[in-house]
Each structure stands twice: as C-alpha cells, then as structure tokens.
Amino acid sequence: MTAVVVTRAGTAGRVGLSAAGLLALLLAAAPYLVTSDITHTLVDLFVFVVIATMWNLLAGYGGLVSVGQQAYLGAGAYAVIALSVHGGINAFLAVPLAALAAGLLAVPLSFLAFRLHGGYFAIGTWVLAEVVKLVTAQIGPLGKGSGASLTTVSGYDPDIRVAYTYWLALAVAAGSVTAVYLLIRTRTGLQLTAIRDDGIAAEAAGVRVRRAKRLVYLIAGTGTGAAGAIVCLNTLTVQPESVFSVQWSAYMIFMVVVGGIGTIEGPIVGALLFFGLQQALSAQGPVYLIILGAVGVAVVLLAPRGLWGSTVGRTSISVFPVGHTLR
C-alpha cells in the first residue's frame, strides 16, 4: 500500500522559502557593502514591492480592482509629517503609526467604496483618492498645496539616515510579503480565493463576502500607508500632486499584471521588472513610457497570466507555496 502525504511545501517550496530568507539577510547587509546612493535607490524597489503586494491582495485575492490606493500612500506620507514635525515623534518610529493612520482612514472610505461594484468601484476609489488629496491640500500645518518637508531628520548624518530608511523599507517590504503569504494560507485566504473566483457562489456557500473584502481593503490600506511613510522618509518632502497621483495606481496595476496577478511571487517579479526599466529608461522621457506600455501589451498577449504565473503554470515552481500537494 502506498502512503499519500498532503503537504503545502514540497522540496522546491522549502528551498524557495530558504532562499528568500537568505536573500533578505543579504539585503540587510547592503548598507555596509554599497554606497548610500545605491541604498537610497533600492528603497524605491522596496516601496514598489509593498504597493504591488498590497494591490495584488486587493485584486488578485479579494477581487477588488482599485484605482485609488494612492489615497493611502499619500495619507501615510503626510501622517509622518504630522506625527514627526508637529507631534514630536521620532520620524522612524512614526512609520508604523502612519501606517495605522492610513488603515484607520480606510475604515470610513470602505463603507463608501463598497456601495459600488465592478468598474464603478474602481472609479469610485479614484474619486475618493481625489477627495482625500483636496482635503489634505487645505490643511495649513501640512503646507496646503505646496507640500511640506520632513525637517526632523536634519540632525542625522546623511549616510546614517539613508541606512535607517533602507532597513526600515526592507522590513516593511519583507513584512508585507510575509503577512500576505500567511494570510492566504489561512481559512480567510481560502475564502478570498473563492470570492475572487465567484463571489455569488462563495456567499451562497456561507462565506461572509463583505467582511472578507473589507478585511483585505483595510490591510491593503495599512500596507500602502506604510509604503507612503517610507516614500516620505526617502524624499524628505511631500506634495499633494505627487503622493496622491493616480500614477501610483498605474504602477501597481502594471507590476501586478505583468508579474502575475493572484500569486505571491508575481508582484515581486513585476516590481523588479518595473524598477529595472525605470532605472534604465527614466532619462529617456516619453520613450520610457512607450516602452513600458509596449512591455505591458506584450506580456498580456504572450503571457496572460503574467511572467510568474506562466512559469508556475508550466513548472509548478512556487517560492511561497499556498496550495496543497500530494507526495
């Protein structure tokens, strides 16, 4: 008689998880190995990983296609200014508080957004983001429309400040990926997968669809707010037109769709690709945007499931295994 064992992580999965942990440790040593200019640039990559992971949680698992996640990115950035400059809290310690503030903002906005469905939900979230931007631009202590600067970190040595920001950004990125990975492995993750596939059928089976969707919406808002706080620490200045720009949502959609929606690894692959293209082509002006568009169209046509999604479909390789396998 042959024994059958049900497991989540096969050999490839265990190797992948170990490799991911080792990579995180190596990245943590980067400030000792490379210049501050490189670590300053890598912070952008970690921000991309966070926002792509959060948007993938929304759309890839919750079925919520949002075009207004920049509301929480901007809220997190401005919360750091408010807490540090006006509240006297250390700027680095203000990051988790800023993420919490963004998550709290998502509570009332979710009750407005969830009155809409499908394409109306997507446009509605964009409208809500614009409202948040307009309200923020009227707050005098936050610089109104001209923005504000994070002056409380001026006492740090520039290299030390960049290193602290880098480590914090790495921790937020690793924490975001880990949190989503652990969430999808739970019963709630199974419910989210059912909701994504067929919300009506999931509700008929007893899944509390609205509660599960609101949960991922709040988590995504909190994570995106943490990314916004990192953006503020990295740039030292925020302006409504930049941190609340819909371009951030365009970045999220591009990275998730190109990398592979509905997977843990896909957004990371998409973030790496987007970061590489940005670093290589951002100085080319309009050509940069044309190439980004061409890459997006090519991936959608040739690999509809995204770069990672197509790879997993052919090889069954998974760095972050969330399903079950038999052996």
C-alpha positions in Angstrom: 0.0 0.0 0.0 1.3 3.4 -1.0 1.1 6.2 1.6 -0.1 9.6 0.4 1.1 12.7 2.3 -0.7 16.0 1.8 1.7 18.9 2.2 1.8 22.6 1.4 5.5 23.0 0.7 7.4 20.4 -1.3 11.1 20.4 -1.7 11.0 23.3 -4.2 8.9 25.3 -1.8 11.2 24.8 1.1 14.2 25.7 -1.0 12.4 28.8 -2.2 11.5 29.9 1.3 15.0 29.3 2.5 16.4 31.3 -0.5 14.0 34.1 0.2 15.1 34.3 3.8 18.8 34.2 2.9 18.2 37.0 0.3 16.6 39.2 2.9 19.6 38.7 5.2 22.0 39.6 2.4 19.9 42.7 1.5 20.1 43.7 5.2 23.9 43.9 4.9 23.8 46.2 1.9 24.4 49.5 3.7 27.8 48.0 4.8 28.7 46.8 1.3 27.5 49.5 -1.1 27.3 53.3 -1.2 24.4 55.3 0.2 23.3 56.3 -3.3 22.6 52.6 -4.1 20.7 52.0 -0.9 18.8 55.2 -1.4 17.7 53.9 -4.9 16.9 50.4 -3.5 14.4 52.0 -1.2 12.3 52.7 -4.3 12.4 49.0 -5.1 11.1 48.0 -1.7 8.3 50.6 -2.0 7.3 49.0 -5.3 7.3 45.6 -3.8 5.0 46.8 -1.0 2.4 48.6 -3.1 2.4 45.8 -5.7 1.8 43.2 -3.0 -1.0 45.2 -1.4 -2.7 45.8 -4.7 -2.4 42.1 -5.6 -4.0 41.3 -2.3 -6.9 43.5 -3.2 -7.4 42.5 -6.9 -5.7 39.1 -7.1 -7.3 37.6 -4.0 -10.2 39.9 -3.0 -11.4 40.7 -6.5 -11.3 44.4 -5.7 -9.9 46.4 -8.6 -9.0 49.7 -7.0 -7.6 52.8 -8.8 -7.4 54.9 -5.7 -4.8 53.3 -3.5 -2.8 56.4 -3.8 -5.1 57.9 -1.1 -3.5 55.7 1.5 0.0 56.2 0.1 -0.4 59.9 0.4 -2.1 59.6 3.8 0.9 57.6 5.1 3.4 60.1 3.8 1.6 63.1 5.3 1.0 61.2 8.6 4.8 61.1 9.1 5.0 64.8 8.6 2.1 65.4 11.1 3.4 63.0 13.7 7.1 63.9 13.5 7.2 67.6 12.7 4.1 68.6 14.6 3.8 65.7 17.1 7.4 65.5 18.2 7.6 61.8 17.4 10.8 60.3 16.0 10.4 60.1 12.2 11.4 56.5 12.0 9.1 55.5 14.9 6.3 57.4 13.2 6.2 54.9 10.3 4.1 52.2 12.0 1.8 54.9 13.4 1.5 56.5 9.9 0.5 53.0 8.5 -2.1 52.7 11.3 -3.5 56.1 10.4 -3.8 55.1 6.8 -5.6 51.9 7.9 -8.0 53.9 10.0 -8.7 56.2 7.1 -9.6 53.1 5.1 -12.4 52.3 7.5 -14.9 55.1 6.6 -13.8 55.1 3.0 -14.5 51.4 2.7 -18.2 52.0 3.6 -18.4 54.5 0.8 -16.4 52.4 -1.8 -18.3 49.2 -1.0 -21.6 50.7 -2.1 -20.2 50.3 -5.6 -19.3 47.3 -7.7 -17.1 46.4 -10.7 -16.0 49.3 -12.8 -18.0 51.7 -10.6 -15.9 50.6 -7.6 -12.7 51.3 -9.5 -13.7 54.8 -10.5 -15.2 55.4 -7.1 -11.9 54.7 -5.3 -10.2 57.1 -7.7 -12.8 59.8 -6.8 -12.2 59.1 -3.1 -8.5 59.5 -3.5 -9.0 62.8 -5.2 -11.2 64.0 -2.3 -8.5 63.0 0.2 -6.0 64.9 -1.8 -8.1 68.0 -2.0 -8.8 67.9 1.8 -5.1 67.4 2.6 -4.2 70.4 0.3 -6.4 72.6 2.5 -4.6 71.8 5.8 -2.3 74.7 6.7 0.2 73.0 9.0 0.8 70.4 6.3 1.8 73.1 3.8 -1.5 73.1 1.9 -1.0 72.7 -1.9 2.8 73.5 -1.8 3.5 70.4 0.4 5.8 70.0 3.4 9.3 68.9 4.4 10.4 66.3 6.9 12.8 68.6 8.9 13.1 66.4 12.0 15.7 64.2 10.4 18.1 67.0 9.6 20.2 66.2 12.7 21.1 62.7 11.3 24.3 62.1 9.3 23.1 61.7 5.7 24.6 58.2 5.4 23.1 57.1 8.7 19.7 58.4 7.7 19.7 56.6 4.4 20.8 53.4 6.1 18.0 53.6 8.7 15.5 54.4 5.9 16.8 51.4 3.9 16.5 48.9 6.8 13.0 50.2 7.6 11.9 49.9 4.0 13.3 46.4 3.7 11.5 45.4 6.9 8.2 46.8 5.6 8.6 45.0 2.3 9.5 41.7 3.9 6.7 42.1 6.4 4.2 42.9 3.7 5.1 39.8 1.7 5.1 37.6 4.8 1.8 38.9 6.1 0.1 38.3 2.7 1.6 34.8 2.5 0.5 33.9 5.9 -3.0 35.3 5.4 -3.6 33.4 2.1 -2.6 30.1 3.9 -5.4 30.6 6.5 -9.1 29.9 6.2 -9.7 33.6 5.3 -7.3 33.2 2.4 -9.3 30.2 1.1 -12.5 32.4 1.4 -10.8 35.2 -0.6 -9.9 32.7 -3.3 -13.5 31.6 -3.5 -14.7 35.2 -3.6 -12.2 36.0 -6.4 -13.4 33.1 -8.5 -17.2 33.6 -7.9 -18.4 35.9 -5.2 -22.1 34.9 -5.5 -21.2 31.2 -5.2 -19.0 31.9 -2.3 -21.7 33.8 -0.5 -24.2 31.0 -1.2 -21.7 28.6 0.4 -21.7 30.6 3.6 -18.7 32.9 3.1 -19.2 36.4 4.6 -18.1 38.1 1.4 -18.4 41.7 2.5 -16.5 41.2 5.8 -13.6 39.4 4.0 -13.4 42.1 1.3 -13.3 44.8 3.9 -10.6 43.0 5.8 -8.3 42.9 2.7 -9.2 46.5 1.9 -8.1 47.6 5.4 -4.9 45.6 5.3 -4.1 47.0 1.8 -4.7 50.5 3.0 -2.4 50.0 6.0 0.4 48.4 3.9 0.1 51.1 1.3 0.2 53.8 4.0 3.5 52.2 5.3 4.9 52.5 1.8 3.9 56.2 1.7 5.6 56.7 5.0 8.8 55.2 3.5 8.5 57.5 0.5 8.4 60.5 2.8 11.5 59.4 4.7 13.3 58.7 1.4 12.4 62.0 -0.3 12.1 64.2 2.8 9.3 66.2 1.2 5.8 65.5 0.1 3.4 67.3 -2.2 -0.3 66.5 -2.8 0.2 66.3 -6.6 2.9 63.8 -6.3 2.0 61.4 -3.5 -1.7 61.4 -4.4 -1.1 61.0 -8.1 -3.1 58.3 -9.9 0.2 57.3 -11.5 0.9 55.3 -8.3 -2.1 53.1 -9.1 -0.9 52.7 -12.7 2.4 51.5 -11.3 0.7 49.0 -9.1 -1.5 47.6 -11.9 1.4 47.3 -14.3 3.6 45.4 -11.8 0.9 43.0 -10.7 -0.5 42.3 -14.2 3.0 41.9 -15.7 4.3 39.8 -12.8 1.3 37.6 -12.3 -1.9 38.5 -10.5 -3.2 36.1 -7.9 0.3 34.9 -6.9 2.7 35.9 -4.1 5.7 35.9 -6.3 4.2 37.7 -9.3 4.1 41.3 -7.8 7.7 40.9 -6.7 8.7 39.9 -10.2 6.7 42.8 -11.6 8.3 45.2 -9.1 11.8 44.0 -10.1 11.0 44.4 -13.8 9.4 47.8 -13.3 12.3 49.0 -11.2 14.9 47.8 -13.8 13.0 49.6 -16.6 12.7 52.7 -14.6 16.4 52.9 -13.7 17.4 52.1 -17.3 15.0 54.3 -19.2 13.6 57.0 -17.0 16.0 59.6 -18.5 14.6 58.9 -22.0 11.4 60.9 -21.4 8.4 59.8 -23.5 10.3 56.8 -24.8 10.3 55.4 -21.3 6.5 55.4 -21.1 6.2 54.0 -24.6 8.5 51.1 -23.7 6.5 50.5 -20.5 3.3 50.3 -22.5 4.8 48.0 -25.1 6.1 45.7 -22.4 2.7 45.6 -20.7 0.9 44.8 -24.0 3.4 42.1 -25.0 3.0 40.4 -21.6 -0.7 40.5 -21.7 -0.8 39.0 -25.2 2.0 36.4 -24.8 1.7 35.5 -21.1 -1.9 36.4 -20.0 -1.2 35.0 -16.5 1.9 37.2 -16.1 5.6 36.3 -16.2 5.5 34.4 -12.9 2.0 33.0 -13.5 3.1 31.5 -16.8 6.2 30.0 -15.2 4.3 28.3 -12.4 1.7 27.0 -14.8 4.4 25.2 -16.7 6.8 24.1 -14.0 4.8 24.1 -10.7 7.6 26.0 -9.0 6.5 28.1 -6.0 8.7 30.1 -3.7 5.8 30.9 -1.4 3.6 27.8 -1.6 0.0 28.4 -0.5 -1.7 25.3 -2.0 -1.6 21.6 -1.2 0.4 19.0 -3.0 0.5 15.2 -2.8 3.6 13.1 -2.4 
